[in-house]
Amino acid sequence: MFGKHLVDRGLISEETLLEALERQASMTVSFGRLAHQMGLMTLDQIVDVLRTQEQEPGRFGTIAVDKGYLDEAQVDAILETQRETHLPLGQVLAQLGIVDPETLDRELRLYLDQLESETGA
């Protein structure tokens, strides 16, 4: 586990890892990002919905349906995926200011290299 790697390398404490994992469980990927990743909306459509939200507060999915970008079944699928998808631990640690992005990048590369050598891939 990447978090244990960071603890073993002395970059974070076990307590910090546990706190970050708790935060990770409550942090989800944005609706618009998921809609794009799932191939359901274009970037232009997402920007249009976000601009509309600035002028008329409302839920992203509701606005996307009103504009004809999504249907209710697609909104439900995105929401289900959102409930099951959490931000990567490294992103949570960076957002909390615990580990800087450059260190995370370096450590993730090291961690993946170690995994590769352990599995003989």
C-alpha positions in Angstrom: 0.0 0.0 0.0 1.3 3.4 -1.0 0.4 4.9 2.4 2.5 2.4 4.2 5.4 3.1 1.8 5.2 6.8 2.9 5.2 5.8 6.5 8.1 3.5 6.1 10.1 6.2 4.3 9.4 8.6 7.2 7.4 11.1 5.1 4.2 10.8 7.2 3.3 9.2 10.5 1.0 6.3 11.0 -1.5 8.7 12.7 -1.3 11.1 9.7 -1.9 8.1 7.3 -5.0 7.1 9.3 -6.3 10.7 9.2 -5.7 10.9 5.5 -7.5 7.6 4.9 -10.5 8.8 6.9 -10.5 12.0 4.8 -10.1 10.0 1.6 -13.2 8.0 2.4 -15.3 11.2 2.5 -13.8 12.9 -0.6 -15.2 12.0 -3.9 -14.3 12.8 -7.5 -16.4 15.6 -8.9 -19.6 14.8 -10.9 -18.3 16.7 -14.0 -15.0 14.9 -14.0 -16.7 11.5 -13.7 -19.2 12.4 -16.5 -16.2 13.2 -18.7 -14.2 10.1 -17.7 -17.3 8.0 -18.5 -17.6 9.5 -21.9 -21.0 11.1 -21.2 -20.1 14.8 -21.4 -17.6 16.9 -23.4 -15.5 19.5 -21.7 -17.5 22.2 -23.4 -20.7 20.8 -21.9 -19.1 20.6 -18.5 -17.9 24.2 -18.7 -21.4 25.3 -19.8 -23.0 23.6 -16.8 -20.4 25.2 -14.4 -21.0 28.6 -15.9 -24.8 28.1 -15.4 -24.1 27.1 -11.8 -22.4 30.4 -11.2 -25.5 32.3 -12.3 -28.2 29.9 -11.1 -27.3 27.7 -8.2 -28.3 24.1 -8.8 -27.1 20.5 -8.8 -24.7 19.8 -11.7 -26.7 16.7 -12.8 -30.0 18.6 -12.8 -28.6 21.4 -14.9 -27.0 18.9 -17.3 -30.4 17.1 -17.7 -32.2 20.4 -18.2 -29.7 21.3 -21.0 -30.1 17.9 -22.6 -26.5 16.8 -22.0 -27.5 13.8 -19.8 -30.6 11.8 -19.0 -31.8 10.7 -15.6 -30.3 7.2 -16.0 -26.9 8.7 -16.8 -27.1 10.9 -13.8 -27.9 7.9 -11.6 -24.9 6.0 -13.1 -22.6 8.9 -12.4 -23.9 9.3 -8.8 -23.4 5.5 -8.2 -19.8 5.7 -9.6 -19.2 8.8 -7.4 -20.3 6.9 -4.3 -17.8 4.2 -5.1 -14.9 6.4 -6.2 -12.6 8.3 -3.9 -9.7 10.5 -4.6 -6.3 8.8 -4.7 -4.5 8.9 -1.3 -1.6 11.0 -2.8 -4.1 13.7 -4.0 -5.7 13.8 -0.5 -2.3 14.2 1.1 -1.4 17.0 -1.4 -4.7 18.8 -0.9 -4.2 18.7 2.9 -0.7 20.1 2.5 0.9 17.1 4.1 3.2 16.1 1.3 4.1 18.3 -1.7 3.2 17.0 -5.2 6.8 16.7 -6.3 7.6 14.4 -3.4 4.5 12.4 -4.0 5.4 11.9 -7.7 9.0 10.8 -6.7 7.7 8.4 -4.1 5.0 7.0 -6.3 7.6 6.2 -8.9 9.8 4.6 -6.3 6.9 2.6 -4.9 5.8 1.4 -8.3 9.4 0.4 -9.2 9.6 -1.6 -6.0 6.3 -3.4 -6.7 7.5 -4.2 -10.2 10.7 -5.7 -8.9 8.9 -7.7 -6.2 6.5 -9.2 -8.7 9.1 -9.8 -11.3 7.1 -7.9 -14.0 
